[in-house]
Amino acid sequence: MQAGISHVSDLEFEQQVVQSSVPVLVDFWGEWCAPCKVIAPMLEEIAQTYAGRLKVAKVNIDKNQQTPRTYRVRGAPTLMIFKNGKVEATQIGALSKTQLIQLIERTL
């Protein structure tokens, strides 16, 4: 499995996230969002650290509006962890690396 972050569109979301055999951390973000930029390097690190156990995907909420609407995303960043096709955890707003790791560990 490739490490790193995949950028997922509305069209790919079902296959890349919902049908994934491993849990997926999804970052619903916007280019205008300052907190999104703050957590971006942390997400890169998480993608490397958890390679093989967790995928990290980003959905640009301005370019892909269907998926955020489906999952009732109200703000950016919104992080959701999908496991077995269902949302297992949601975090709205930026968080520390420690908080993010705790969220992931609780879900895995």
ZIKA-V776158 format. One record per pair of residues at least 12 apart in sequence whose ideal C-beta (glycine too) atoms are under 6 Angstrom apart, sorted by the first residue. I is the first residue (numbers start at 1). J is the second residue. If there is no record, write none. Layout:
I:J + I:J
This chain:
1:52 + 3:47 + 3:48 + 3:51 + 4:47 + 5:47 + 5:56 + 5:58 + 6:57 + 7:58 + 8:57 + 8:59 + 9:64 + 10:64 + 10:66 + 10:67 + 13:67 + 17:57 + 17:82 + 18:85 + 20:55 + 22:55 + 23:54 + 23:81 + 23:83 + 24:55 + 24:57 + 24:82 + 25:54 + 25:56 + 25:81 + 26:57 + 26:80 + 27:43 + 27:58 + 27:77 + 27:79 + 28:59 + 28:61 + 28:68 + 28:73 + 28:78 + 29:58 + 29:76 + 29:77 + 30:61 + 30:62 + 30:76 + 33:76 + 35:77 + 35:94 + 36:76 + 36:77 + 38:94 + 39:94 + 42:97 + 43:56 + 61:76 + 75:92 + 78:92 + 79:91 + 81:107 + 88:107 + 89:103 + 89:107 + 91:103
